[in-house]
């Protein structure tokens, strides 16, 4: 079983000059690399195997201020869905874990850390809006 859980976020407009330019490399390319490394082994050994990728609620609900992160998580959702279709009828299953919102200050802590990294002030209004958006969604 492969379990993928990687995350890194940055605003889209800052992605060109940010130290986090490798965001898609961490959040998406690593999933491709893991699948490329393990899928041939899964197929060659036979028997049931499973790939579990981790995305984020941001891969389903776009939010302001984290466009690069959101796009990488949407891509993770797409990769997992396509891979599941490609492997249909084989003994290799594919699942996607999509962690949802929790009532923590994560949006504010992440916003403050990102602002510090980029040498600017945190936009508390964006963090508040994103928190409200996530926490207002129905839970499954």
MDAnalysis code that builds the backbone (N, CA, C; Angstrom):
import MDAnalysis as mda
import numpy as np

u = mda.Universe.empty(420, n_residues=140, atom_resindex=np.repeat(np.arange(140), 3), trajectory=True)
u.add_TopologyAttr("name", ["N", "CA", "C"] * 140)
u.add_TopologyAttr("resid", np.arange(1, 141))
u.add_TopologyAttr("resname", ["UNK", "UNK", "UNK", "UNK", "UNK", "UNK", "UNK", "UNK", "UNK", "UNK", "UNK", "UNK", "UNK", "UNK", "UNK", "UNK", "UNK", "UNK", "UNK", "UNK", "UNK", "UNK", "UNK", "UNK", "UNK", "UNK", "UNK", "UNK", "UNK", "UNK", "UNK", "UNK", "UNK", "UNK", "UNK", "UNK", "UNK", "UNK", "UNK", "UNK", "UNK", "UNK", "UNK", "UNK", "UNK", "UNK", "UNK", "UNK", "UNK", "UNK", "UNK", "UNK", "UNK", "UNK", "UNK", "UNK", "UNK", "UNK", "UNK", "UNK", "UNK", "UNK", "UNK", "UNK", "UNK", "UNK", "UNK", "UNK", "UNK", "UNK", "UNK", "UNK", "UNK", "UNK", "UNK", "UNK", "UNK", "UNK", "UNK", "UNK", "UNK", "UNK", "UNK", "UNK", "UNK", "UNK", "UNK", "UNK", "UNK", "UNK", "UNK", "UNK", "UNK", "UNK", "UNK", "UNK", "UNK", "UNK", "UNK", "UNK", "UNK", "UNK", "UNK", "UNK", "UNK", "UNK", "UNK", "UNK", "UNK", "UNK", "UNK", "UNK", "UNK", "UNK", "UNK", "UNK", "UNK", "UNK", "UNK", "UNK", "UNK", "UNK", "UNK", "UNK", "UNK", "UNK", "UNK", "UNK", "UNK", "UNK", "UNK", "UNK", "UNK", "UNK", "UNK", "UNK", "UNK", "UNK", "UNK", "UNK"])
u.atoms.positions = np.array([
    [0.846, -1.168, 0.000],
    [0.000, 0.000, 0.000],
    [0.895, 1.236, 0.000],
    [0.543, 2.196, -0.828],
    [1.209, 3.500, -0.830],
    [0.265, 4.459, -0.125],
    [0.771, 5.223, 0.798],
    [-0.026, 6.270, 1.436],
    [0.704, 7.587, 1.215],
    [0.049, 8.501, 0.523],
    [0.638, 9.803, 0.215],
    [0.029, 10.857, 1.114],
    [0.839, 11.648, 1.771],
    [0.346, 12.771, 2.555],
    [1.413, 13.854, 2.538],
    [1.245, 14.824, 1.670],
    [2.199, 15.916, 1.520],
    [1.429, 17.212, 1.391],
    [1.947, 18.280, 1.947],
    [1.240, 19.552, 1.819],
    [2.206, 20.728, 1.941],
    [1.967, 21.706, 1.113],
    [2.738, 22.937, 1.121],
    [1.882, 23.974, 0.421],
    [1.768, 25.171, 0.948],
    [0.883, 26.157, 0.339],
    [1.542, 27.507, 0.146],
    [1.079, 28.234, -0.863],
    [1.560, 29.585, -1.137],
    [0.567, 30.250, -2.084],
    [0.436, 31.576, -1.978],
    [-0.438, 32.294, -2.908],
    [0.108, 32.204, -4.319],
    [-0.776, 32.143, -5.305],
    [-0.374, 31.986, -6.693],
    [0.533, 33.113, -7.171],
    [0.190, 34.347, -6.863],
    [0.987, 35.461, -7.359],
    [2.383, 35.491, -6.765],
    [2.571, 34.848, -5.604],
    [3.886, 34.809, -4.986],
    [4.685, 33.577, -5.395],
    [4.058, 32.655, -6.108],
    [4.719, 31.389, -6.431],
    [5.962, 31.582, -7.303],
    [5.975, 32.636, -8.120],
    [7.126, 32.856, -9.007],
    [8.385, 33.185, -8.224],
    [8.241, 33.899, -7.126],
    [9.435, 34.354, -6.406],
    [9.565, 33.745, -5.013],
    [8.664, 32.892, -4.650],
    [8.633, 32.316, -3.314],
    [9.626, 31.173, -3.168],
    [10.136, 30.974, -1.951],
    [10.943, 29.787, -1.688],
    [10.106, 28.514, -1.848],
    [8.803, 28.660, -1.896],
    [7.913, 27.513, -2.047],
    [7.557, 27.240, -3.505],
    [8.405, 27.669, -4.410],
    [8.132, 27.480, -5.837],
    [7.895, 26.015, -6.194],
    [8.476, 25.134, -5.437],
    [8.320, 23.705, -5.689],
    [7.031, 23.124, -5.140],
    [6.036, 23.961, -4.909],
    [4.768, 23.513, -4.330],
    [4.170, 22.332, -5.071],
    [4.053, 22.421, -6.369],
    [3.485, 21.308, -7.127],
    [4.426, 20.106, -7.080],
    [5.717, 20.357, -6.970],
    [6.660, 19.254, -6.832],
    [6.410, 18.451, -5.573],
    [6.123, 19.146, -4.486],
    [5.860, 18.464, -3.219],
    [4.459, 17.872, -3.204],
    [3.465, 18.677, -3.568],
    [2.075, 18.247, -3.427],
    [1.585, 17.308, -4.518],
    [2.183, 17.334, -5.693],
    [1.674, 16.517, -6.789],
    [2.737, 15.612, -7.412],
    [3.880, 16.172, -7.761],
    [4.907, 15.370, -8.427],
    [5.347, 14.187, -7.566],
    [5.346, 14.362, -6.257],
    [5.718, 13.259, -5.370],
    [4.714, 12.116, -5.475],
    [3.447, 12.433, -5.712],
    [2.459, 11.369, -5.902],
    [2.740, 10.616, -7.201],
    [3.036, 11.360, -8.269],
    [3.402, 10.706, -9.535],
    [4.632, 9.810, -9.332],
    [5.634, 10.313, -8.656],
    [6.866, 9.552, -8.452],
    [6.618, 8.289, -7.638],
    [5.798, 8.393, -6.604],
    [5.497, 7.221, -5.775],
    [4.740, 6.167, -6.571],
    [3.760, 6.615, -7.338],
    [2.998, 5.676, -8.169],
    [3.922, 5.028, -9.200],
    [4.768, 5.822, -9.835],
    [5.693, 5.278, -10.839],
    [6.657, 4.270, -10.224],
    [7.043, 4.495, -8.971],
    [7.980, 3.586, -8.309],
    [7.307, 2.293, -7.857],
    [6.102, 2.391, -7.324],
    [5.479, 1.225, -6.703],
    [4.483, 0.472, -7.572],
    [3.816, 1.141, -8.499],
    [2.800, 0.465, -9.303],
    [3.366, -0.726, -10.089],
    [4.522, -0.599, -10.739],
    [5.063, -1.772, -11.439],
    [5.331, -2.946, -10.485],
    [5.767, -2.642, -9.280],
    [6.013, -3.705, -8.289],
    [4.705, -4.351, -7.855],
    [3.697, -3.524, -7.640],
    [2.388, -4.065, -7.265],
    [1.883, -5.028, -8.328],
    [1.991, -4.604, -9.587],
    [1.490, -5.433, -10.688],
    [2.298, -6.714, -10.846],
    [3.622, -6.626, -10.707],
    [4.471, -7.794, -10.939],
    [4.352, -8.839, -9.839],
    [4.095, -8.443, -8.629],
    [4.008, -9.432, -7.549],
    [2.645, -10.086, -7.475],
    [1.647, -9.483, -8.119],
    [0.310, -10.059, -8.107],
    [-0.362, -9.852, -6.763],
    [-1.610, -10.246, -6.698],
    [-2.359, -10.074, -5.454],
    [-2.890, -8.650, -5.342],
    [-3.654, -8.452, -4.298],
    [-4.279, -7.150, -4.093],
    [-3.296, -6.134, -3.531],
    [-3.359, -4.928, -4.062],
    [-2.544, -3.802, -3.599],
    [-3.426, -2.570, -3.593],
    [-2.965, -1.530, -2.922],
    [-3.783, -0.331, -2.851],
    [-2.918, 0.920, -2.788],
    [-3.372, 1.941, -3.481],
    [-2.740, 3.261, -3.458],
    [-3.718, 4.201, -2.764],
    [-3.246, 4.883, -1.742],
    [-4.066, 5.859, -1.029],
    [-3.376, 7.215, -1.118],
    [-3.937, 8.103, -1.917],
    [-3.412, 9.460, -2.029],
    [-4.162, 10.366, -1.068],
    [-3.492, 11.382, -0.576],
    [-4.130, 12.365, 0.295],
    [-4.160, 13.702, -0.423],
    [-5.339, 14.283, -0.498],
    [-5.495, 15.618, -1.065],
    [-5.839, 16.559, 0.081],
    [-6.902, 17.300, -0.073],
    [-7.333, 18.269, 0.927],
    [-8.725, 18.729, 0.536],
    [-9.453, 19.240, 1.483],
    [-10.740, 19.848, 1.152],
    [-10.523, 20.978, 0.146],
    [-9.320, 21.533, 0.141],
    [-8.981, 22.579, -0.834],
    [-8.902, 22.032, -2.253],
    [-8.869, 20.723, -2.399],
    [-8.923, 20.107, -3.711],
    [-10.337, 19.985, -4.242],
    [-11.301, 20.354, -3.424],
    [-12.709, 20.317, -3.814],
    [-13.376, 21.680, -3.712],
    [-12.879, 22.510, -2.798],
    [-13.458, 23.840, -2.563],
    [-12.357, 24.876, -2.736],
    [-12.380, 25.656, -3.811],
    [-11.330, 26.668, -4.000],
    [-11.457, 27.792, -2.969],
    [-10.306, 28.284, -2.514],
    [-10.272, 29.362, -1.521],
    [-9.301, 30.445, -1.950],
    [-9.622, 31.662, -1.581],
    [-8.760, 32.815, -1.885],
    [-7.456, 32.725, -1.106],
    [-6.409, 33.248, -1.705],
    [-5.133, 33.358, -1.012],
    [-4.270, 32.115, -1.038],
    [-4.799, 31.017, -1.517],
    [-4.035, 29.773, -1.574],
    [-4.241, 29.079, -2.925],
    [-4.217, 29.873, -3.993],
    [-4.509, 29.347, -5.328],
    [-3.514, 28.282, -5.768],
    [-2.243, 28.462, -5.490],
    [-1.253, 27.466, -5.898],
    [-1.469, 26.161, -5.142],
    [-1.716, 26.250, -3.850],
    [-2.001, 25.063, -3.035],
    [-3.269, 24.376, -3.544],
    [-4.330, 25.170, -3.732],
    [-5.598, 24.622, -4.187],
    [-5.440, 23.930, -5.533],
    [-4.711, 24.540, -6.458],
    [-4.538, 23.916, -7.776],
    [-3.782, 22.606, -7.667],
    [-2.816, 22.528, -6.766],
    [-2.077, 21.268, -6.602],
    [-2.966, 20.184, -6.011],
    [-3.870, 20.572, -5.135],
    [-4.765, 19.597, -4.515],
    [-5.879, 19.176, -5.473],
    [-6.362, 20.104, -6.324],
    [-7.306, 19.719, -7.376],
    [-6.624, 18.715, -8.312],
    [-5.363, 18.946, -8.635],
    [-4.625, 18.031, -9.508],
    [-4.471, 16.658, -8.851],
    [-4.269, 16.626, -7.551],
    [-4.169, 15.359, -6.833],
    [-5.478, 14.582, -6.921],
    [-6.594, 15.301, -6.806],
    [-7.907, 14.661, -6.959],
    [-8.026, 14.076, -8.369],
    [-7.679, 14.866, -9.370],
    [-7.758, 14.401, -10.760],
    [-6.858, 13.215, -11.026],
    [-5.637, 13.268, -10.516],
    [-4.709, 12.151, -10.681],
    [-5.301, 10.881, -10.095],
    [-5.826, 10.973, -8.897],
    [-6.364, 9.789, -8.223],
    [-7.583, 9.233, -8.947],
    [-8.452, 10.119, -9.417],
    [-9.637, 9.669, -10.139],
    [-9.259, 8.988, -11.456],
    [-8.315, 9.587, -12.184],
    [-7.881, 9.006, -13.456],
    [-7.156, 7.675, -13.227],
    [-6.313, 7.632, -12.221],
    [-5.581, 6.407, -11.917],
    [-6.542, 5.285, -11.535],
    [-7.570, 5.632, -10.777],
    [-8.576, 4.631, -10.404],
    [-9.251, 4.046, -11.645],
    [-9.571, 4.920, -12.607],
    [-10.190, 4.442, -13.855],
    [-9.215, 3.574, -14.649],
    [-7.962, 4.002, -14.728],
    [-6.964, 3.238, -15.485],
    [-6.723, 1.863, -14.881],
    [-6.862, 1.752, -13.570],
    [-6.578, 0.485, -12.894],
    [-7.830, -0.339, -12.624],
    [-8.972, 0.122, -13.108],
    [-10.213, -0.645, -12.954],
    [-10.032, -2.014, -13.588],
    [-10.515, -3.034, -12.908],
    [-10.381, -4.388, -13.439],
    [-9.069, -5.060, -13.068],
    [-8.201, -4.352, -12.350],
    [-6.951, -4.948, -11.872],
    [-7.078, -5.181, -10.365],
    [-6.049, -5.756, -9.786],
    [-6.035, -5.975, -8.337],
    [-5.433, -4.799, -7.579],
    [-5.256, -3.672, -8.251],
    [-4.711, -2.481, -7.602],
    [-5.838, -1.474, -7.431],
    [-6.173, -1.181, -6.184],
    [-7.206, -0.197, -5.895],
    [-6.601, 1.172, -5.672],
    [-7.413, 2.189, -5.833],
    [-6.974, 3.568, -5.604],
    [-8.048, 4.272, -4.792],
    [-7.630, 4.903, -3.721],
    [-8.528, 5.703, -2.901],
    [-7.925, 7.080, -2.695],
    [-8.779, 8.005, -2.343],
    [-8.345, 9.372, -2.096],
    [-8.867, 9.809, -0.741],
    [-7.969, 10.222, 0.118],
    [-8.323, 10.755, 1.429],
    [-8.409, 12.274, 1.295],
    [-9.528, 12.841, 1.690],
    [-9.732, 14.285, 1.579],
    [-10.055, 14.824, 2.977],
    [-9.027, 15.178, 3.745],
    [-9.291, 15.728, 5.074],
    [-10.098, 17.023, 4.963],
    [-11.067, 17.164, 5.829],
    [-11.916, 18.346, 5.829],
    [-11.459, 19.361, 6.853],
    [-12.325, 20.302, 7.068],
    [-12.034, 21.386, 7.999],
    [-12.203, 20.920, 9.438],
    [-11.390, 21.475, 10.283],
    [-11.509, 21.248, 11.718],
    [-11.496, 22.607, 12.395],
    [-12.117, 22.686, 13.540],
    [-12.213, 23.963, 14.254],
    [-10.906, 24.245, 14.993],
    [-9.894, 24.610, 14.231],
    [-8.594, 24.976, 14.790],
    [-8.165, 26.282, 14.127],
    [-7.149, 26.923, 14.646],
    [-6.661, 28.155, 14.018],
    [-5.687, 27.901, 12.867],
    [-5.792, 26.764, 12.180],
    [-4.817, 26.407, 11.144],
    [-4.718, 27.465, 10.048],
    [-5.854, 28.030, 9.610],
    [-5.792, 29.042, 8.549],
    [-5.018, 30.274, 9.010],
    [-5.167, 30.622, 10.264],
    [-4.460, 31.796, 10.789],
    [-2.982, 31.482, 11.021],
    [-2.695, 30.301, 11.570],
    [-1.299, 29.917, 11.801],
    [-0.547, 29.780, 10.484],
    [-1.187, 29.136, 9.504],
    [-0.552, 28.982, 8.193],
    [-0.386, 30.331, 7.511],
    [-1.396, 31.189, 7.637],
    [-1.316, 32.523, 7.039],
    [-0.197, 33.349, 7.642],
    [-0.051, 33.258, 8.958],
    [1.012, 34.005, 9.641],
    [2.393, 33.480, 9.245],
    [2.529, 32.159, 9.165],
    [3.817, 31.573, 8.781],
    [4.176, 31.930, 7.349],
    [3.175, 31.874, 6.460],
    [3.415, 32.218, 5.055],
    [3.798, 33.688, 4.929],
    [3.092, 34.554, 5.648],
    [3.389, 35.987, 5.597],
    [4.819, 36.252, 6.079],
    [5.209, 35.603, 7.142],
    [6.573, 35.769, 7.659],
    [7.593, 35.309, 6.632],
    [7.339, 34.160, 6.017],
    [8.237, 33.617, 4.999],
    [8.382, 34.577, 3.825],
    [7.271, 35.214, 3.448],
    [7.277, 36.107, 2.295],
    [7.596, 37.557, 2.668],
    [7.793, 37.828, 3.961],
    [8.162, 39.168, 4.405],
    [7.052, 40.194, 4.256],
    [5.847, 39.821, 4.635],
    [4.722, 40.742, 4.540],
    [3.760, 40.505, 5.697],
    [2.718, 41.303, 5.758],
    [1.698, 41.144, 6.788],
    [0.684, 40.088, 6.360],
    [0.173, 39.357, 7.337],
    [-0.857, 38.373, 7.039],
    [-2.174, 39.085, 6.746],
    [-2.919, 38.564, 5.783],
    [-4.241, 39.089, 5.469],
    [-5.258, 38.309, 6.300],
    [-5.569, 38.827, 7.486],
    [-6.463, 38.139, 8.407],
    [-7.864, 37.986, 7.831],
    [-8.288, 38.923, 6.985],
    [-9.627, 38.836, 6.387],
    [-9.738, 37.604, 5.489],
    [-8.687, 37.294, 4.745],
    [-8.701, 36.110, 3.878],
    [-8.740, 34.842, 4.731],
    [-7.937, 34.793, 5.781],
    [-7.933, 33.618, 6.658],
    [-9.304, 33.432, 7.313],
    [-9.911, 34.508, 7.731],
    [-11.240, 34.447, 8.347],
    [-12.278, 33.959, 7.341],
    [-12.231, 34.479, 6.126],
    [-13.169, 34.066, 5.074],
    [-13.015, 32.581, 4.756],
    [-11.773, 32.118, 4.631],
    [-11.539, 30.711, 4.333],
    [-12.006, 29.815, 5.471],
    [-11.770, 30.228, 6.715],
    [-12.242, 29.453, 7.866],
    [-13.753, 29.355, 7.863],
    [-14.412, 30.472, 7.615],
    [-15.879, 30.478, 7.591],
    [-16.402, 29.596, 6.458],
    [-15.758, 29.662, 5.306],
    [-16.164, 28.846, 4.164],
    [-16.072, 27.361, 4.488],
    [-14.963, 26.955, 5.068],
    [-14.758, 25.540, 5.367],
    [-15.674, 25.048, 6.473],
    [-15.831, 25.842, 7.494],
    [-16.623, 25.398, 8.648],
    [-18.121, 25.466, 8.396],
    [-18.534, 26.154, 7.335],
    [-19.968, 26.230, 7.034],
    [-20.418, 25.075, 6.152],
    [-19.488, 24.279, 5.645],
    [-19.829, 23.162, 4.763],
    [-20.401, 22.010, 5.586],
    [-21.383, 21.297, 5.011],
    [-21.918, 20.115, 5.713],
    [-20.840, 19.059, 5.863],
    [-20.890, 18.351, 6.929],
    [-19.935, 17.279, 7.214],
    [-20.513, 15.954, 6.755],
    [-19.662, 15.066, 6.268],
    [-20.122, 13.742, 5.835],
    [-20.018, 12.754, 6.975],
])
